[in-house]
Amino acid sequence: MTDEVDPYCPYFSAAMDTLGKRWAGHVLRALVPGPMRFNAVASAIPSLTESTLSQRLKELESAGLIDRAVYNEHPVRVEYALTDKGRALGDVLLQLNGWALEWITLADGTTSH
């Protein structure tokens, strides 16, 4: 690290307010590979309730991180995808994922290395 880094950054704080909500990072990480329907996102994240997923999707859409596309089909199809802003964050999430694979030991003692 460098001595030039201020210990507090209001932009970082605002970002963490959005990303620090339970399951927000998980939802974004699930969408990194590409657009997904609601049930696919729900299936990708064990223990996430549908009501919490719905709430997080709305919050992340409001933050400009994901888009919600409604297709006028029968039945109606809805897909969620990262925006440009979300894809830029996706690179950060994948770096965090790489860090976790190297340094995190799961509760059952499993490591990726």
C-alpha positions, 0 to 999 in steps of 0.5 A: 500500500501507499502512504498517499491513500486516504483512510476514508473515501466517501465514494468507497463508503457509498459503494459499500453501502450498496454492495454491503447489503446481504446477498447484493454481491452474490446477485451481481456475481451470478449475473457476471456470465450473462443475462438470467431469469429470476428463477435461474438467479434464485437457483444459483444462490443457495439460501437466498429467499425469493423475496430478498432476491426480488428486493436486491434486484430492485435495489441494484436496478435502482443503483444502475448496476443491472437492467431488467428486460421484459419480453412481451411473450406468452408467458411474459419473460423477464431477464436481468443483466449487468449494465456497463456500470455493473460489468465494470464491477463484475471485473472487480467481483471476479478478482475478489472471487480469485482472491477467495479461491486462493485465501479462503477456507470454507467452514467444512475445511475445503480449500480450492488449492 
